[in-house]
């Protein structure tokens, strides 16, 4: 025991107790009790310190969990809002998800929306299956019509040629002109049937991509089609080498070339220019001519099937529709800028990796 404490205790003891032989043991016992108190106090202090640290860590964990729960609720609220918007759901959701959380109500509501999504998915699958059946029927019909029409058309064309050859000395000039007109219309019908078949079957088969020079490919097209002497092709100097489905690309440019030739063949000096713009994502091209131009009121529907500006030539009205379908097939687009009696420019984009 501390000496000052002993002194204070002895100060208040009667004289007969101060000299009592057991007093030292008494004072020693008091001292030990104080020592135990100090030890227990120290232990309590340490325990409270540990508990405080644990509480601090637990509080931090609770804060993190609360923030996580809040984020989950916000995400749920956004998901529900999106579902209601897309489903045109008019059911009332009568509590604020962030301020009043009712798990049973929320689960019931989400279950209801999920059921609607499931029903919509079933309907979509039915529609897709129905659409696939319709497309298959249309393609079969296109093949059948193409085959059934081509054969008699070509037979009639051959017969007309034989008649013209055998009776050319007996026919009047008027009859000869009429026979020539029949032959021209048969050729036009054959082109029309071929165009319908090409449009209907576009995208059915996958073509292997090959590496080729675009300029070389375009010059080959120029050699295979009729180009009047008064029409000149000009190619950009930076036309690229491409890894692409060559046949479809040539089909696209051939239709654009034929369209441009029709627009310029009446000019003394018709010019068709092919341009290129480098891009990381898309192949970007343009085909320009200095021809008739397209009236503004006809530009919007120019890519529709059988849409054509004139009926006096051999145009079928399918060429630009095929161009449109090819660009869509490769996640691109086609559009035009045109002014009457000045010329037209078609712009084409095709995604490089589809």
Helices and strands as residue ranges (DSSP letters): H 3-11, H 15-18, H 23-87, H 103-167, H 173-201, E 210-213, H 214-224, E 231-235, E 241-244, H 246-264, E 270-277, E 282-289, H 296-299, H 319-329, E 333-339, E 343-351
